[in-house]
Amino acid sequence: MLKNGSDPNTFSDMNKLSFTAAIVFLLLFSGCERYQHIQAKTDFYGKWQWMVSTGGIAGSTYTPENCSNCSHRVEITTDGIFYKISSLGDTLINIPYSLKRNGCEPGKFFLDLGSGYADYCIWLEEGYLLMNDNMSDGYLSEYYSYPELH
């Protein structure tokens, strides 16, 4: 016991509060960075089956039911290759890509396929991959993933 009646072997309320605040601060900020890394580096990877595209000057909607030759899937690989594969299994696009945080609205990522190809803003929404091409008459395409594709 100290002269003031406190025990030197216990934390004061102020020390407990400071310690707790420091732990919460570390967890919050390390957790956010880790989550952002996962979003950017793993969630988009995989094979995605096309479901619907909407947009263009006429505001058209295309689905596998009304456009049989439109059906395709895309694959975004962990080694930096983007594939677009027809419903017949033909590779339509096989090209290196880069994924960037800038160039799209917050929460979306810029998928850069290089010159000669449309670039996309991509994001995940309720488990679906959404790809919006960066063209003046842009189309928004929606894809789904399921275990059989991987």
Buried (B, 14 or more C-beta within 10 A) or exposed (E): EEEEEEEEEEEEEEEEEEEEEEEEEEEEEEEEEEEEEEBEEEBBBBBBBBBBBBBEEEEEEBBBEEBEEBBBBBBBEEEEEBBBBEBEEEEEBEEEBEBEEEBBEEEBBBBBBEEEBEBBBBBBEEEBBBBBBBEEEBBBBBBEBEEEEE
